[in-house]
Amino acid sequence: MIKKLCTLAVAGVFLQGCERGPGEHTMEVTASAYTMAESETKKGNVGLAAWGDQLEPGMKAIAVSRDLIDEGLTHETPVRIEGLEGEYLVLDKMNKRWEEKIDIFMGTDQKAAREWGKRTVTISWVIPEEQ
């Protein structure tokens, strides 16, 4: 994988792009919820996530906005979400229009997804030494 250079402004030199380095990271994001309803997933492929994983009720999975992939939230990255127990795996990607956002998979429980609504949460994850 080719690493992007981080934006740097030293003595008038500007380099674009940025990927986080190894270690533990935290970020505040907007979190909504989604289910296996066909209206919320790919038509004809209910539960099929963008990286090819088949989502099933009971899985602790999230979708991430594509800008978060550059932050190290790549396929199968374990993520802790403030206020929720356990770790969630990054198994899905959101539409390109979203930024700094995650979508928490709620299986078939549309009531739980509606009750979750939209919140600001802090997430944390670890980028290993070599990805």
C-alpha positions as CSV (number, residue, x, y, z in Angstrom):
1,M,0.0,0.0,0.0
2,I,1.3,3.4,-0.9
3,K,1.3,5.8,2.0
4,K,0.1,9.4,1.5
5,L,2.1,12.3,2.8
6,C,0.6,14.4,5.5
7,T,-0.2,18.1,4.9
8,L,2.8,20.0,6.1
9,A,3.5,23.8,6.1
10,V,7.1,24.3,6.9
11,A,9.1,27.1,5.2
12,G,6.4,27.4,2.5
13,V,6.3,23.7,1.5
14,F,2.9,22.2,1.3
15,L,2.3,18.4,0.9
16,Q,-1.2,17.1,0.5
17,G,-3.2,14.1,1.9
18,C,-2.8,12.3,5.3
19,E,-2.9,8.9,6.8
20,R,-2.6,8.3,10.5
21,G,0.4,6.5,11.7
22,P,0.5,3.4,14.0
23,G,-0.9,3.5,17.5
24,E,-4.2,4.2,19.2
25,H,-6.5,6.9,17.8
26,T,-9.7,8.6,18.8
27,M,-12.1,10.8,16.9
28,E,-15.5,12.4,17.3
29,V,-17.9,11.4,14.6
30,T,-21.6,11.4,13.8
31,A,-23.1,8.0,14.3
32,S,-26.4,6.8,12.9
33,A,-27.8,3.2,12.6
34,Y,-28.9,0.9,9.8
35,T,-30.5,-2.5,9.3
36,M,-30.8,-5.2,6.8
37,A,-33.9,-3.7,5.3
38,E,-33.6,-3.7,1.5
39,S,-34.3,0.0,1.4
40,E,-31.1,0.5,3.5
41,T,-28.8,-1.9,1.6
42,K,-28.1,-2.9,-2.0
43,K,-31.1,-3.9,-3.9
44,G,-31.2,-7.7,-4.5
45,N,-28.2,-8.2,-2.1
46,V,-29.7,-7.6,1.4
47,G,-26.9,-7.7,3.9
48,L,-24.1,-7.7,1.4
49,A,-21.6,-5.0,2.6
50,A,-19.4,-2.9,0.3
51,W,-16.2,-5.0,1.0
52,G,-18.1,-8.2,0.2
53,D,-18.9,-9.3,3.7
54,Q,-22.4,-10.8,4.3
55,L,-23.9,-9.1,7.3
56,E,-26.1,-11.2,9.7
57,P,-28.2,-10.2,12.7
58,G,-26.2,-10.1,15.9
59,M,-22.9,-9.0,14.2
60,K,-21.2,-6.0,15.7
61,A,-20.4,-4.2,12.5
62,I,-20.2,-0.6,11.2
63,A,-20.0,1.2,7.9
64,V,-17.6,4.2,7.7
65,S,-17.6,7.2,5.5
66,R,-14.9,7.0,2.9
67,D,-12.8,9.8,4.4
68,L,-12.4,7.6,7.5
69,I,-10.7,4.9,5.5
70,D,-7.7,7.3,5.1
71,E,-7.7,7.7,8.9
72,G,-7.0,4.0,9.3
73,L,-10.5,2.7,9.6
74,T,-10.0,0.1,6.9
75,H,-11.8,-3.3,6.3
76,E,-12.0,-5.4,9.5
77,T,-10.5,-2.7,11.8
78,P,-11.9,-3.2,15.3
79,V,-13.5,0.0,16.7
80,R,-14.8,0.9,20.2
81,I,-17.8,3.2,20.3
82,E,-18.4,5.4,23.3
83,G,-21.5,4.2,25.1
84,L,-21.6,0.8,23.5
85,E,-20.1,-2.5,24.8
86,G,-17.5,-4.5,22.9
87,E,-15.8,-3.9,19.6
88,Y,-17.4,-3.4,16.2
89,L,-15.7,-4.4,13.0
90,V,-15.5,-2.1,10.0
91,L,-17.3,-4.2,7.4
92,D,-19.0,-1.6,5.2
93,K,-18.5,1.7,3.4
94,M,-20.9,4.5,3.2
95,N,-21.9,6.7,0.2
96,K,-19.2,9.2,-0.8
97,R,-21.4,12.1,0.2
98,W,-20.8,11.4,3.9
99,E,-17.9,12.7,6.0
100,E,-16.7,11.9,9.5
101,K,-19.7,9.5,10.0
102,I,-20.3,5.9,11.0
103,D,-23.4,3.8,10.6
104,I,-23.9,1.1,13.2
105,F,-25.4,-2.2,12.0
106,M,-28.5,-3.2,14.0
107,G,-29.4,-6.4,12.2
108,T,-33.2,-6.5,11.5
109,D,-34.1,-4.3,14.5
110,Q,-35.5,-1.2,12.8
111,K,-37.0,0.0,16.2
112,A,-33.5,0.0,17.8
113,A,-32.1,1.8,14.8
114,R,-34.8,4.5,15.0
115,E,-34.3,4.8,18.7
116,W,-30.5,5.3,18.2
117,G,-31.2,8.1,15.8
118,K,-28.2,10.3,15.1
119,R,-25.6,11.1,17.8
120,T,-22.1,12.4,18.1
121,V,-19.9,9.8,19.7
122,T,-16.2,9.2,20.2
123,I,-14.7,6.2,18.5
124,S,-11.3,4.6,19.1
125,W,-9.2,2.2,17.1
126,V,-5.6,1.0,16.8
127,I,-3.5,1.1,13.7
128,P,-1.0,-1.7,13.8
129,E,2.7,-1.1,13.0
130,E,2.3,-2.5,9.5
131,Q,-1.0,-2.4,7.7
